Amino acid sequence: MSRGDERRLAEWVGCHCQLGFDEFHVVLDNPPDESERVLRELDVPATITVETRGPVGDYYDGVPADQRAQLDARWMEEHAAEVEASGMPTCDALSWRQ
């Protein structure tokens, strides 16, 4: 899963192609950039499947770290029952989407 990684995707795919990977499935989490276009335009010896998902839950783009910690704590309080029932190691809205 990727969000806002436009500047790193070409290098990441290229490196993994050199390692022998020839198939990628990339899930884009409501991308705020041109990640989808970058992936679709790559000229690599691999198949790249791109799944773009719409917004789900809270996003904290550009929020300072101290404020982000407070928002994450509040999110955990509000979603404690869902997190408990899922049995998943979730600590914030981002890990919940993943």
Secondary structure as UniProt FT lines:
FT   HELIX           6..18
FT   TURN            19..20
FT   STRAND          23..29
FT   HELIX           35..41
FT   STRAND          47..53
FT   TURN            61..62
FT   HELIX           65..78
FT   HELIX           80..86
FT   HELIX           93..97
//
